[in-house]
Amino acid sequence: MYRGLSVGVVIPAYNEEGFVGDVICEMPAFVDRLYVIDDRSSDGTWEEILEAAREDTHSDASGDSSTSREDTDRLVADGGTSALARRASVGEPIGRVVPIQHRENLGAGGAIKTGYLAALEEDIDATVTVDADGQMDLSHMPRLLDPLAEGEADYAKGNRLLSAEYRAAMPRFRFVGNTILTFLTKTASGYWKTMDPQNGYTAISGDALEAINVEELYEYYGYCNDLLVTLNVHEMRVADVAMPAVYGDEESSIQYSEYIPKVSTMLLRNFLWRLKTKHLVLDFHPLALFYLIGAGLGAAGAVATGLTMITALLSVGIGVSGSSILLLFVASAAFLLFAMVFDMGEHEHLEMQVR
């Protein structure tokens, strides 16, 4: 346990032979449960998980764990809940390690979802997500858990952009892509102070997991961006915690030609869902109308520009004047700016930064 909280760690693993064993064995002693999910790896990842679980020297170190035998029996019986059973085979715990094997490859987000379902079954107070490739400094885990233990946040995530030192350690191509996705995620989620949304080093409270619909979470690599939008709609407090990353011999499995269009489309869909659900259906706030009017004026300006160019090419004496088009774009920008200002003010109380 950590400061009175039972702690579970979800470790998604796909072809992480040579890495995942070290992550398991180096896990802090205060961690009560390790949900290690093999996402149908084609190498020796599963065997390494089982071997590391048997070698874990901290398996008996958390004797004050609040995880009961009843919780464990419920977790492994018939594969756990029906939702969990459809996704994975849950093995008997080996010490504090619960080995879980997916029935089919579900991706990183799918593995995180499986781990969250398992943590819900055992009523874990705080669930941390850690990659299996060793990029995350486990000694910093208390920094993620402290905001939850102190009741200041419902969700904490690492942020490699808060510190100049940490930013410098990030490869340039990752920094550029991360910066773009940070802005898109700020707009979609409403957490305007939150940065580095792709950081998978996170901690979520049991109450927050109970509040959101885990089964409906996005399962592709943009799962962390999707989760932020869901948390905002449920008025959850988010802590952005300065955190370094460790870059070593691991190779990213992300295919950016597929990743960028999928995540961008998902963020746009989630943005519209947040406006509808939180600011029109559950409660009304003018920021939704400002966003919609601004987007509409911008689209009208784009259409007018296109028609004017076409008529000019065809030498047809009709079209929209340049001043009218400019006015449309200026009005669009003004409405969108007002919407963002409203958005920032509306959600400022849900954000905090830990440097």
KOLDO-828093 format. One record per residue: residue in one letter; z, y, x of N, C-alpha, C, O in turn. Coordinates in steps of 0.05 Angstrom, whole numbers, padded with zeros to 5 digits, always signed. Atoms other than C-alpha are relative to their C-alpha. Layout:
REM residues N
aZYXZYXZYXZYX
...
***
This chain:
REM residues 355
m+00000-00024+00017+00000+00000+00000+00000+00025+00018+00008+00024+00041
y+00000-00026-00015-00009+00073+00020+00013+00021-00018+00002+00028-00039
r-00015-00021+00015+00042+00125-00005+00003-00008-00030+00000+00009-00047
g-00005+00009+00027+00057+00083-00066-00025-00009-00016-00022-00018-00038
l+00025+00009+00013-00016+00067-00082-00009-00027+00011-00010-00031+00035
s+00013+00024-00009-00046-00002-00080-00029+00008+00007-00042+00023-00007
v+00026-00009-00010-00110+00005-00040-00019-00024+00003-00013-00044+00015
g+00021+00020-00003-00174-00036-00046-00023+00013+00014-00029+00037+00010
v+00023-00010-00014-00235-00028-00002-00024-00017-00007-00024-00041-00005
v+00026+00013+00007-00306-00045-00025-00018+00002+00024-00024+00024+00033
i+00018+00001-00023-00352-00066+00031-00026-00014-00008-00028-00038-00008
p+00026+00012+00006-00425-00076+00011-00014-00009+00026-00015+00006+00045
a+00012+00010-00025-00462-00119+00062-00027-00013-00006-00029-00032-00022
y+00026+00012+00001-00536-00135+00068-00011-00003+00028-00017+00018+00041
n+00010+00005-00027-00559-00167+00133+00015+00016+00020+00004+00031+00037
e-00017-00015-00018-00500-00139+00171+00014-00019+00019+00037-00014+00028
e-00011+00018-00020-00488-00198+00217+00004+00015+00026-00014+00029+00035
g-00006-00014-00025-00455-00172+00280+00015+00025-00004+00025+00038+00015
f-00014-00025+00006-00423-00113+00245+00023-00004-00020+00045+00005-00016
v-00019+00002+00022-00387-00134+00181+00026-00013+00008+00047-00006-00002
g-00025+00013-00009-00337-00179+00217+00019+00019+00013+00043+00018+00008
d-00017-00019-00014-00312-00123+00260+00012+00020-00021+00036+00027-00018
v-00010-00019+00020-00305-00077+00199+00024-00013-00015+00044+00000-00020
i-00022+00015+00014-00262-00130+00164+00025-00001+00017+00047+00005+00008
c-00023+00005-00018-00218-00144+00224+00014+00026+00008+00037+00026+00016
e-00011-00025-00009-00208-00070+00240+00012+00016-00024+00021+00039-00020
m-00010-00014+00023-00187-00051+00169+00030+00006+00002+00045-00012+00011
p-00028-00007-00002-00119-00014+00167+00018-00019-00014+00010-00031-00035
a-00019+00020+00012-00058-00056+00151+00009+00008-00028+00017-00010-00043
f-00010-00008+00027-00040-00014+00089-00020-00008-00022-00013-00006-00046
v+00019+00008+00021-00103-00039+00053+00009-00027-00012+00014-00046+00003
d-00009+00024+00014-00084-00091+00001-00022-00020-00005-00018-00044-00003
r+00022+00017+00007-00152-00118-00018-00026+00010+00013-00031+00034+00015
l+00027-00005-00010-00221-00122+00014-00019-00015-00017-00020-00040-00016
y+00021+00012+00016-00277-00135-00034-00026+00001+00016-00039+00022+00016
v+00023+00000-00017-00333-00156+00012-00023-00014-00014-00022-00038-00021
i+00021+00010+00016-00399-00165-00024-00025-00005+00016-00037+00013+00028
d+00025+00007-00014-00457-00203+00007-00022+00002-00020-00023-00012-00040
d+00021-00007+00019-00519-00175-00027-00025-00018+00006-00047-00008+00009
r+00021+00020-00005-00561-00239-00016-00013+00004+00027-00037+00006+00029
s+00010-00003-00027-00568-00230+00058-00016-00024+00009-00012-00046+00000
s+00016+00022-00010-00619-00271+00096+00008-00008+00028-00004-00026+00040
d-00010+00007-00026-00580-00274+00161+00028-00013-00003+00033-00025-00024
g-00026+00013+00001-00509-00299+00177+00022+00017-00011+00045+00012-00004
t-00020-00018+00010-00473-00244+00140+00022-00014-00015+00046-00009-00011
w-00020+00014+00017-00438-00291+00090+00019-00016+00017+00043-00015+00013
e-00017+00016-00018-00413-00337+00144+00019+00017+00016+00042+00010+00021
e-00016-00018-00016-00388-00278+00185+00023+00012-00017+00045+00016-00008
i-00021-00010+00018-00350-00251+00124+00023-00020-00002+00046-00013+00000
l-00020+00021+00003-00314-00317+00114+00016-00004+00026+00040-00008+00025
e-00014+00004-00026-00298-00325+00188+00019+00024+00006+00041+00020+00014
a-00017-00024-00005-00272-00253+00194+00024+00000-00019+00046+00008-00011
a-00022+00001+00019-00229-00263+00132+00022-00019+00010+00046-00013+00007
r-00020+00019-00010-00195-00323+00164+00013+00011+00025+00036+00004+00031
e-00011-00011-00024-00184-00283+00228+00014+00026-00004+00026+00037+00015
d-00012-00026+00006-00158-00220+00194+00030-00001+00006+00045-00014-00009
t-00028+00001-00008-00091-00208+00228+00018+00015-00019+00043+00012-00017
h-00016-00016+00018-00068-00160+00174+00003-00012-00028+00014+00001-00046
s-00001+00013+00027-00074-00209+00116+00028-00002-00011+00031+00000-00036
d-00027+00003+00010+00001-00216+00111+00016+00025+00005+00041+00026+00001
a-00015-00024-00007+00018-00145+00132+00007+00018-00024+00024+00035-00023
s-00004-00017+00024+00015-00115+00062+00017-00015-00020+00008-00018-00043
g-00017+00016+00017+00072-00155+00032+00010+00015-00025+00018+00002-00044
d-00009-00015+00023+00090-00099-00016-00023+00007-00019-00021+00025-00036
s+00023-00005+00017+00022-00102-00050+00007-00003-00029+00023-00021-00036
s-00006+00002+00028+00024-00090-00125-00021-00018-00014-00020-00022-00038
t+00019+00018+00012-00034-00138-00135+00014-00027-00006+00024-00040+00012
s-00015+00024+00009-00004-00195-00176-00017-00025+00000-00041-00024+00001
r+00014+00025+00002-00021-00268-00179-00016-00001-00026-00038-00013-00027
e+00014-00001+00025-00041-00256-00251-00026+00015+00002-00047+00006-00009
d+00025-00016-00004-00091-00203-00230-00020-00017+00015-00044-00017+00008
t+00018+00016-00016-00120-00250-00178-00012-00023-00016-00035-00029-00014
d+00010+00022+00017-00125-00308-00227-00022+00010-00019-00042-00004-00024
r+00020-00011+00019-00162-00263-00276-00026+00007+00014-00047+00004+00003
l+00024-00007-00016-00209-00240-00221-00018-00023+00005-00043-00021+00002
v+00016+00023-00009-00232-00309-00199-00007-00019-00022-00025-00036-00020
a+00005+00018+00022-00230-00345-00266-00027+00005-00011-00034+00026-00021
d+00027-00001+00011-00301-00360-00288-00016+00023+00013-00034+00034+00000
g+00015-00021-00013-00326-00309-00238+00010+00028-00007-00003+00048-00001
g-00010-00026+00008-00283-00253-00266-00008+00008-00028-00013-00010-00044
t+00009-00009+00026-00303-00211-00326-00029-00009-00004-00042-00016+00015
s+00027+00008+00006-00368-00227-00361-00020+00017+00016-00041+00007+00025
a+00018-00017-00015-00400-00166-00328-00001-00008+00030-00023-00008+00042
l-00001+00008-00028-00377-00189-00259-00013-00028+00003-00027-00032+00023
a+00011+00027-00003-00396-00262-00272-00030+00000-00001-00043-00017+00012
r+00030-00001+00001-00468-00243-00289-00012+00009+00026-00035+00003+00032
r+00010-00012-00024-00474-00207-00223+00005-00017+00025-00011-00018+00043
a-00009+00011-00026-00437-00248-00172+00018-00025-00003+00029-00030-00025
s-00019+00022-00002-00397-00309-00152+00023+00010+00016+00021+00018+00039
v-00024-00010-00013-00326-00289-00135+00016-00023+00011+00025-00041-00004
g-00014+00021-00013-00291-00333-00085+00030+00004-00001+00040+00026-00006
e-00029-00002-00002-00217-00348-00079+00007+00018+00024-00006+00016+00045
p-00007-00018-00022-00183-00294-00036+00008-00016+00025+00022-00036+00023
i-00008+00011-00026-00176-00311+00037+00018+00022+00013+00008+00041+00023
g-00018-00022-00008-00114-00271+00056-00004+00023-00019-00002+00020-00043
r+00004-00024+00017-00128-00201+00030-00030+00004-00006-00037+00023-00019
v+00029-00003+00004-00204-00212+00031-00010-00016-00024-00004-00040-00027
v+00013+00014+00023-00241-00228-00034-00030-00001+00007-00044+00019+00005
p+00029+00002-00006-00310-00255-00014-00016-00003-00025-00010-00020-00042
i+00017-00001+00024-00363-00240-00066-00029-00003+00008-00038+00011+00026
q+00028+00003-00007-00435-00263-00065-00017+00005-00025-00014-00008-00046
h+00018-00007+00023-00488-00232-00110-00019-00024-00006-00026-00039+00011
r+00019+00020+00009-00532-00278-00151-00029+00008+00007-00046-00009+00010
e+00026-00010-00009-00591-00234-00132+00005+00027+00014+00026+00039+00011
n-00003-00025-00014-00603-00174-00088+00001+00024-00019-00018+00027-00035
l-00003-00022+00019-00578-00112-00125+00001+00027+00015+00003+00048+00001
g+00000-00025-00014-00579-00059-00070+00028+00010+00005+00048-00001-00004
a-00026-00011-00008-00523-00017-00041+00016+00010-00024+00040+00004-00026
g-00014-00009+00024-00506+00016-00107+00010-00022-00018+00031-00021-00029
g-00008+00023+00016-00505-00051-00142+00024-00014+00012+00042-00023-00003
a-00023+00012-00013-00456-00078-00090+00025+00017-00004+00047+00006-00008
i-00023-00018+00006-00411-00017-00099+00010-00005-00028+00034-00006-00033
k-00007+00004+00028-00412-00028-00174+00016-00027-00003+00036-00028-00017
t-00014+00025+00002-00392-00101-00165+00028+00002+00011+00047-00009-00001
g-00027-00004-00011-00334-00081-00120+00018+00016-00019+00042+00010-00021
y-00016-00016+00019-00311-00029-00171+00009-00017-00023+00032-00015-00032
l-00007+00018+00022-00312-00082-00226+00023-00018+00008+00042-00023-00007
a-00021+00017-00010-00269-00127-00183+00026+00015+00003+00047+00005-00003
a-00024-00016-00003-00220-00071-00167+00013+00006-00027+00037+00007-00030
l-00010-00004+00027-00214-00056-00242+00015-00024-00010+00036-00022-00023
e-00013+00024+00009-00196-00128-00254+00028-00003+00011+00046-00014-00002
e-00026+00003-00013-00138-00124-00205+00017+00025-00003+00038+00027+00010
d-00016-00025+00005-00114-00055-00229+00007+00014+00026+00030+00023+00030
i-00004-00014-00025-00122-00024-00160+00003+00030-00005-00012+00041-00021
d-00005-00029+00004-00095+00047-00156-00021+00018+00014-00028+00038+00002
a+00020-00016-00015-00145+00073-00104-00020-00018+00013-00012-00037+00028
t+00021+00018-00011-00211+00041-00086-00018+00016+00019-00030+00036+00012
v+00016-00013-00021-00246+00061-00021-00026-00015+00004-00027-00039+00001
t+00025+00013-00007-00319+00047-00004-00006+00005+00030-00004+00027+00039
v+00005-00001-00029-00336+00031+00068-00026-00016+00006-00028-00039-00003
d+00024+00015-00007-00404+00011+00096+00006-00022+00020+00026-00020+00035
a-00005+00023-00017-00409-00055+00133-00012+00003+00028-00009-00015+00044
d+00013-00003-00025-00447-00026+00192+00017+00013+00022+00007+00018+00044
g-00018-00012-00020-00387+00005+00228-00004+00030+00004+00007+00040+00024
q+00004-00029-00004-00410+00078+00219+00024+00017-00007+00025+00040+00000
m-00022-00016+00010-00345+00099+00187+00025-00005+00016+00033-00028+00021
d-00025+00002-00016-00282+00114+00227+00023-00006-00019+00032+00010-00035
l-00021+00009+00018-00228+00074+00192+00026+00014+00004+00043+00014-00014
s-00025-00015-00004-00173+00115+00223+00002+00024-00017+00024+00036-00020
h+00000-00024+00017-00193+00172+00177+00004-00007-00029+00005+00012-00046
m-00004+00008+00028-00182+00132+00113+00023+00015-00013+00021+00022-00037
p-00022-00014+00013-00114+00165+00100-00007+00028-00009+00004+00038-00029
r+00009-00027+00008-00149+00233+00097-00014-00001-00028-00012+00018-00043
l+00013+00003+00026-00189+00207+00037+00021-00007-00021+00018+00002-00044
l-00020+00009+00019-00128+00176+00004+00021+00021-00007+00032+00021-00028
d-00021-00020+00004-00081+00235+00012-00004+00017-00025+00015+00021-00040
p+00003-00016+00025-00113+00279-00043+00005-00016-00025+00015-00005-00045
l-00006+00017+00023-00107+00220-00091+00030-00005-00002+00042-00003-00024
a-00029+00006+00000-00035+00204-00070+00016+00025-00009+00037+00022-00021
e-00013-00024+00007-00016+00277-00079-00007+00011-00028+00004+00032-00036
g+00008-00008+00027-00048+00281-00148-00018+00025-00001-00020+00038-00021
e+00017-00024-00001-00096+00336-00125-00030-00006-00007-00045+00012-00013
a+00028+00008+00005-00161+00297-00135-00002-00028-00012+00016-00044-00009
d+00005+00026+00011-00190+00238-00173-00020-00015+00017-00022-00040+00015
y+00021+00012-00016-00246+00225-00123-00001+00016+00026-00002+00041+00025
a+00003-00013-00026-00250+00241-00049-00023-00012+00015-00028-00037+00014
k+00023+00010-00015-00311+00235-00005-00002+00013+00027+00007+00036+00031
g+00003-00011-00027-00327+00245+00068-00022+00021+00000-00040+00021-00016
n+00020-00021-00003-00367+00306+00090-00004+00005+00029+00013+00015+00043
r+00007-00003-00028-00402+00307+00157-00011+00028+00006-00018+00034+00029
l+00012-00027-00003-00427+00379+00146+00021+00022+00002+00014+00045+00009
l-00020-00021-00001-00361+00417+00142+00007+00009+00028+00013+00033+00032
s-00007-00007-00028-00349+00415+00217-00026+00002+00017-00043-00015+00015
a+00023-00003-00018-00399+00441+00269-00002-00023+00019-00024-00032+00026
e+00000+00023-00019-00378+00385+00315-00012-00025-00013-00027-00040-00001
y+00010+00023+00014-00392+00332+00262-00030+00003-00006-00045-00016-00005
r+00029-00005+00005-00459+00365+00244-00017-00006+00024-00039-00017+00022
a+00015+00003-00024-00481+00364+00316-00005-00030+00007-00024-00037+00020
a+00002+00029-00006-00470+00288+00319-00021-00013-00018-00029-00035-00012
m+00019+00012+00019-00518+00277+00261-00029+00003+00010-00037+00025+00018
p+00028-00002-00008-00591+00260+00280-00015+00022-00016-00009+00025-00040
r+00014-00022+00013-00638+00318+00263-00013-00007-00026-00011+00008-00046
f+00014+00007+00024-00680+00281+00212+00019-00006-00023+00013+00000-00046
r-00020+00005+00021-00617+00259+00175+00011+00027-00010+00017+00030-00034
f-00012-00026+00008-00590+00330+00175-00018+00015-00019-00008+00026-00039
v+00019-00014+00018-00653+00360+00144-00001-00013-00027+00001+00001-00048
g+00000+00014+00026-00657+00307+00090+00025+00003-00015+00025+00006-00039
n-00026-00003+00012-00583+00312+00077+00003+00028-00013+00014+00031-00034
t-00003-00027+00010-00587+00387+00069-00015+00004-00026-00006+00017-00045
i+00017-00002+00024-00643+00382+00017+00014-00014-00023+00016-00004-00045
l-00013+00015+00021-00606+00328-00022+00027+00013-00008+00035+00010-00031
t-00024-00014+00006-00542+00369-00018-00005+00021-00022+00010+00023-00041
f+00006-00021+00020-00574+00427-00056-00008-00012-00027+00002-00003-00048
l+00008+00013+00025-00607+00381-00107+00024-00012-00015+00026-00010-00040
t-00023+00013+00012-00541+00345-00119+00020+00021-00011+00032+00017-00031
k-00016-00022+00009-00502+00411-00125-00009+00008-00028+00007+00011-00047
t+00011-00009+00025-00549+00432-00181+00004-00021-00022+00011-00015-00044
a-00001+00021+00020-00549+00365-00216+00029-00006-00009+00034-00011-00033
s-00027+00008+00006-00474+00352-00212+00019+00022-00009+00037+00017-00024
g-00018-00021+00007-00443+00420-00220+00023+00004+00020+00039+00022+00017
y-00020-00003-00021-00399+00410-00158-00014+00017+00022-00026+00006+00041
w+00015-00018-00018-00426+00471-00120+00012+00002+00028-00002+00011+00046
k-00012-00001-00026-00377+00467-00062-00003-00026+00016+00003-00028+00039
t+00002+00026-00012-00391+00394-00048-00025-00003+00016-00047+00005+00007
m+00023+00004-00018-00436+00376+00010-00001-00029+00009+00017-00045+00004
d+00004+00027-00011-00463+00313+00044+00004-00021-00022+00020-00039-00019
p-00004+00019+00022-00471+00275-00022-00007-00029+00007+00000-00047-00008
q+00008+00027-00007-00502+00215+00014+00022-00015+00015+00019-00038+00022
n-00021+00013-00014-00436+00201+00049+00013-00022-00017+00023-00016-00039
g-00010+00023+00015-00413+00132+00027+00029-00006+00005+00039-00026-00005
y-00028+00004-00006-00342+00139+00053+00016+00014-00021+00019+00039-00019
t-00012-00012+00023-00305+00152-00011+00026-00014-00009+00031-00037+00000
a-00024+00012+00013-00240+00139-00050+00001+00010-00028-00001+00034-00033
i-00002-00008+00028-00233+00138-00125+00025-00012-00012+00033-00034-00006
s-00025+00009+00012-00170+00132-00167-00006-00021-00022-00028-00022-00033
g+00003+00019+00021-00159+00076-00216-00005+00013-00027-00021+00002-00043
d+00004-00014+00025-00155+00126-00273-00029+00009-00003-00041+00008-00025
a+00028-00009+00001-00224+00154-00255-00019-00023-00005-00038-00020-00020
l+00016+00023+00005-00254+00085-00252+00002-00009-00029-00018-00017-00041
e-00004+00008+00027-00225+00070-00320-00015+00019-00019-00025+00011-00040
a+00012-00020+00018-00253+00135-00349-00030-00002-00001-00042+00003-00022
i+00029+00001-00001-00325+00126-00327-00009-00028-00008+00006-00047-00007
n+00012+00026+00007-00371+00070-00350-00013-00012+00025-00036-00006+00031
v+00009+00011-00026-00378+00031-00285-00026-00016-00003-00043-00015+00014
e+00024+00017+00004-00430-00017-00314-00026+00016-00002-00047+00005+00002
e+00024-00016+00003-00478+00041-00326-00007+00017+00024-00026+00032+00024
l+00006-00015-00024-00475+00070-00256-00026-00008+00012-00035-00032+00011
y+00026+00005-00013-00540+00076-00218+00003-00019+00023+00024-00019+00037
e-00004+00021-00020-00553+00018-00170-00017+00004+00025-00015-00012+00043
y+00016-00005-00023-00603+00047-00121+00016+00016+00020+00040+00021+00016
y-00015-00014-00021-00585+00086-00058+00011+00027-00010+00030+00037+00003
g-00010-00025+00011-00573+00148-00100+00025-00003-00017+00032+00015-00032
y-00024+00005+00016-00511+00116-00131+00021+00021+00004+00036+00028-00015
c-00022-00019-00005-00465+00166-00098-00006+00027-00013+00012+00041-00022
n+00008-00025+00014-00505+00225-00126+00005-00003-00030+00015+00015-00043
d-00003+00006+00028-00505+00193-00195+00029+00001-00008+00036+00012-00029
l-00028+00001+00006-00430+00182-00192+00012+00028-00002+00029+00033-00019
l-00010-00028+00001-00417+00256-00178-00006+00013-00027+00011+00027-00038
v+00007-00012+00026-00454+00276-00241+00018-00012-00022+00028+00003-00039
t-00017+00013+00019-00415+00225-00282+00029+00011+00001+00041+00015-00020
l-00027-00010-00004-00349+00249-00253+00003+00028-00011+00023+00035-00023
n-00001-00027+00010-00365+00321-00271+00001+00001-00030+00017+00016-00041
v-00001+00000+00029-00379+00305-00343+00027-00009-00011+00036+00000-00032
h-00027+00009+00008-00311+00271-00346+00022+00018+00011+00046+00011+00010
e-00019-00019-00010-00277+00332-00314+00018-00011+00022+00042-00005+00022
m-00015+00011-00022-00255+00294-00252+00000+00020+00024-00020+00033+00029
r-00003-00018-00023-00229+00333-00191-00010-00015+00025-00004-00038+00030
v+00013+00011-00024-00268+00321-00126+00009+00014+00025+00009+00039+00026
a-00008-00011-00026-00243+00331-00055-00021-00007+00020-00029-00030+00023
d+00019+00004-00021-00293+00341+00001+00016+00000+00027+00028+00021+00034
v-00017+00003-00023-00260+00316+00065-00017-00001+00026-00035-00018+00028
a+00014+00000-00025-00286+00333+00135+00003-00027+00014+00025-00036+00017
m-00001+00027-00010-00305+00268+00167-00023-00005+00020-00046+00003+00014
p+00022+00006-00019-00344+00245+00229-00014-00026-00008-00003-00042-00023
a+00014+00025+00003-00396+00190+00229-00004-00012+00027-00006+00003+00047
v+00004+00014-00025-00407+00138+00283-00028-00012-00001-00033-00029-00017
y+00027+00011+00000-00480+00125+00300-00003-00018+00024+00000-00009+00047
g+00002+00020-00021-00492+00062+00340-00026-00015-00001-00048-00003-00002
d+00024+00016-00001-00540+00004+00341-00011-00008-00027-00032-00021-00029
e+00009+00007+00026-00546-00003+00266-00027+00013-00007-00033+00035+00004
e+00026-00012+00009-00614+00010+00232+00002+00005-00030+00011-00012-00045
s+00000-00007+00029-00621+00045+00165-00021-00017-00014-00044-00020-00005
s+00019+00016+00016-00654+00002+00111-00013+00017-00021-00029+00007-00037
i+00012-00018+00020-00674+00064+00071-00030+00004+00006-00037+00010+00029
q+00028-00007-00002-00749+00071+00060-00004+00027-00014-00005+00029-00038
y+00000-00027+00011-00756+00146+00051-00023+00006-00018-00021+00022-00036
s+00023-00004+00018-00825+00143+00019+00006-00009-00029-00005+00001-00048
e-00009+00010+00026-00792+00105-00038+00026+00014-00009+00030+00020-00033
y-00026-00011+00006-00723+00136-00033-00001+00028-00012+00012+00033-00032
i+00001-00028+00008-00740+00210-00041-00010+00003-00029+00004+00017-00045
p+00008-00003+00028-00781+00204-00106+00020-00011-00020+00024+00001-00041
k-00019+00012+00018-00731+00157-00138+00025+00017-00004+00033+00021-00027
v-00025-00015+00002-00669+00198-00123-00006+00027-00012+00011+00037-00028
s+00006-00026+00011-00703+00264-00140-00004-00002-00030+00006+00015-00046
t+00004+00004+00029-00725+00237-00208+00027-00006-00014+00032+00004-00035
m-00026+00006+00011-00655+00209-00220+00017+00025-00003+00030+00029-00023
l-00016-00025+00001-00623+00276-00203-00009+00018-00023+00008+00031-00036
l+00010-00017+00021-00668+00313-00251+00009-00011-00027+00017+00004-00045
r-00009+00013+00025-00653+00263-00307+00030+00005-00004+00039+00010-00026
n-00029-00004+00002-00578+00268-00292+00008+00029-00006+00027+00034-00020
f-00005-00028+00005-00580+00344-00291-00004+00007-00029+00013+00020-00041
l+00005-00005+00028-00611+00346-00360+00021-00014-00018+00030-00003-00038
w-00020+00014+00014-00561+00294-00384+00027+00014+00001+00041+00016-00019
r-00026-00015-00002-00502+00335-00358-00001+00024-00018+00019+00030-00032
l+00002-00024+00016-00527+00398-00392+00003-00007-00030+00018+00006-00045
k-00001+00008+00028-00537+00362-00458+00028-00010-00008+00039-00002-00028
t-00025+00013+00007-00473+00320-00457+00024+00019+00002+00040+00021-00017
k-00024-00016-00005-00423+00369-00428-00001+00028-00012+00020+00038-00021
h+00002-00029+00008-00449+00438-00447-00014+00005-00026-00017+00028-00034
l+00012-00004+00027-00484+00426-00513+00014-00018-00021+00020-00009-00043
v-00012+00019+00019-00454+00363-00546+00030+00002-00001+00042+00007-00021
l-00029+00001-00001-00382+00359-00523+00012+00028-00002+00033+00032-00014
d-00009-00027+00002-00374+00434-00516-00024+00018+00005-00044+00009+00017
f+00023-00017-00004-00420+00494-00516+00007+00021+00022+00028+00032+00023
h-00003-00021-00021-00430+00539-00455-00028+00012+00004-00048-00003+00006
p+00026-00013-00002-00487+00590-00447-00015-00008+00025-00040-00004+00027
l+00014+00006-00025-00503+00564-00377-00023-00020-00007-00044-00019+00007
a+00021+00019+00007-00544+00508-00411-00024+00015-00010-00047+00008-00002
l+00023-00015+00011-00587+00558-00448-00013+00017+00023-00038+00019+00023
f+00012-00015-00022-00596+00601-00385-00017-00018+00017-00039-00010+00025
y+00016+00019-00015-00620+00540-00347-00026-00006-00014-00047-00006-00002
l+00024+00008+00015-00668+00520-00402-00020+00023-00003-00044+00019+00000
i+00018-00023+00002-00696+00590-00413-00013+00006+00027-00037+00012+00028
g+00011-00006-00027-00704+00601-00338-00022-00020+00007-00042-00013+00018
a+00020+00020-00006-00741+00535-00330-00025+00004-00017-00047+00000-00008
g+00023-00005+00018-00784+00551-00391-00017+00023+00010-00042+00021+00009
l+00015-00023-00009-00804+00619-00364-00015-00007+00026-00037+00002+00030
g+00014+00008-00025-00820+00589-00296-00024-00017-00006-00045-00014+00007
a+00023+00017+00007-00864+00536-00328-00022+00017-00013-00046+00012-00007
a+00020-00018+00012-00899+00590-00369-00015+00016+00021-00039+00019+00019
g+00013-00014-00022-00912+00629-00306-00019-00017+00016-00040-00008+00023
a+00018+00019-00014-00941+00568-00272-00025-00006-00016-00047-00007-00005
v+00023+00005+00017-00986+00554-00331-00018+00024-00001-00043+00021+00001
a+00016-00024+00001-01009+00626-00335-00015+00004+00026-00038+00012+00026
t+00014-00001-00026-01025+00625-00260-00023-00019+00001-00045-00012+00010
g+00021+00020+00000-01065+00562-00268-00023+00008-00017-00046+00005-00009
l+00021-00008+00018-01104+00588-00327-00016+00023+00011-00041+00025+00009
t+00013-00023-00012-01119+00653-00292-00019-00008+00023-00041+00003+00025
m+00016+00010-00022-01145+00616-00231-00025-00014-00010-00047-00011+00001
i+00022+00015+00011-01189+00571-00274-00021+00019-00012-00045+00016-00008
t+00018-00019+00013-01218+00629-00314-00015+00017+00021-00038+00025+00017
a+00013-00015-00022-01232+00667-00249-00023-00016+00012-00044-00006+00019
l+00020+00017-00012-01270+00608-00221-00024-00003-00019-00047-00006-00010
l+00021+00004+00019-01310+00601-00285-00013+00027-00008-00032+00028-00024
s+00010-00028+00006-01323+00677-00287+00002+00007-00030-00015+00020-00041
v-00005-00007+00028-01294+00681-00357+00019+00024-00001+00039+00024+00014
g-00015-00025+00000-01267+00749-00374+00027-00001-00015+00034+00018-00029
i-00027+00001+00012-01199+00726-00399+00020-00009+00021+00012-00018+00043
g-00020+00008-00019-01134+00711-00365+00025+00017-00004+00026+00034-00022
v-00025-00014+00002-01064+00737-00355+00002+00018+00024-00004+00010+00047
s-00001-00019-00022-01052+00799-00313+00021-00009+00021+00040-00023+00014
g-00018+00007-00022-01018+00792-00246+00028+00010-00005+00048-00003+00002
s-00026-00011+00005-00961+00837-00268+00016-00016-00020+00040-00019-00018
s-00013+00016+00021-00946+00794-00329+00010-00026+00012+00032-00036+00006
i-00009+00025-00013-00944+00731-00286+00024+00005+00017+00043-00011+00017
l-00023-00007-00017-00898+00765-00237+00025+00004-00016+00047-00005-00008
l-00023-00005+00018-00853+00787-00294+00012-00027-00009+00037-00030-00011
l-00009+00026+00008-00849+00715-00318+00017-00014+00022+00038-00025+00016
f-00014+00013-00022-00828+00689-00250+00027+00015+00007+00047+00002+00013
v-00025-00016-00005-00777+00746-00239+00021-00006-00022+00044-00010-00016
a-00019+00006+00022-00746+00733-00308+00011-00029+00003+00034-00033-00002
s-00009+00028-00004-00744+00658-00293+00021-00002+00022+00042-00015+00018
a-00019+00001-00022-00708+00669-00227+00026+00013-00008+00048+00003-00001
a-00025-00014+00009-00658+00717-00260+00016-00018-00018+00041-00021-00015
f-00015+00018+00018-00640+00668-00315+00012-00024+00015+00034-00032+00009
l-00010+00023-00015-00633+00610-00266+00023+00009+00018+00043-00006+00021
l-00022-00010-00016-00589+00653-00221+00025+00003-00016+00047-00004-00008
f-00023-00003+00018-00544+00671-00279+00012-00027-00007+00036-00030-00008
a-00010+00026+00007-00540+00598-00298+00016-00013+00022+00037-00025+00017
m-00014+00011-00023-00519+00577-00228+00027+00014+00004+00047+00000+00010
v-00025-00014-00002-00466+00631-00226+00020-00009-00021+00044-00014-00014
f-00017+00011+00021-00438+00608-00292+00009-00028+00007+00033-00035+00003
d-00006+00028-00007-00441+00536-00268+00022-00002+00021+00041-00017+00019
m-00020+00000-00022-00402+00551-00204+00028+00008-00011+00048-00005-00004
g-00026-00009+00010-00348+00589-00242+00013-00020-00019+00037-00023-00019
e-00009+00020+00020-00342+00535-00296+00014-00024+00014+00032-00036+00002
h-00010+00025-00012-00328+00479-00246+00016+00005+00026+00022-00014+00040
e-00014-00006-00024-00292+00515-00189+00027-00014+00002+00036-00022+00023
h-00027+00012+00000-00225+00486-00210+00000-00030+00005+00020-00042+00008
l+00003+00029-00004-00252+00415-00201-00005-00007+00029-00009-00031+00035
e+00007+00005-00027-00266+00423-00127+00021+00009+00020+00034+00029+00016
m-00017-00009-00022-00226+00426-00063-00013-00011+00026-00027-00031+00026
q+00010+00008-00026-00243+00420+00011+00024-00005+00019+00043+00010+00019
v-00020+00008-00020-00201+00386+00065-00013+00000+00027-00029-00017+00033
r+00012-00002-00026-00219+00407+00135+00016-00015+00022+00008-00015+00045
***
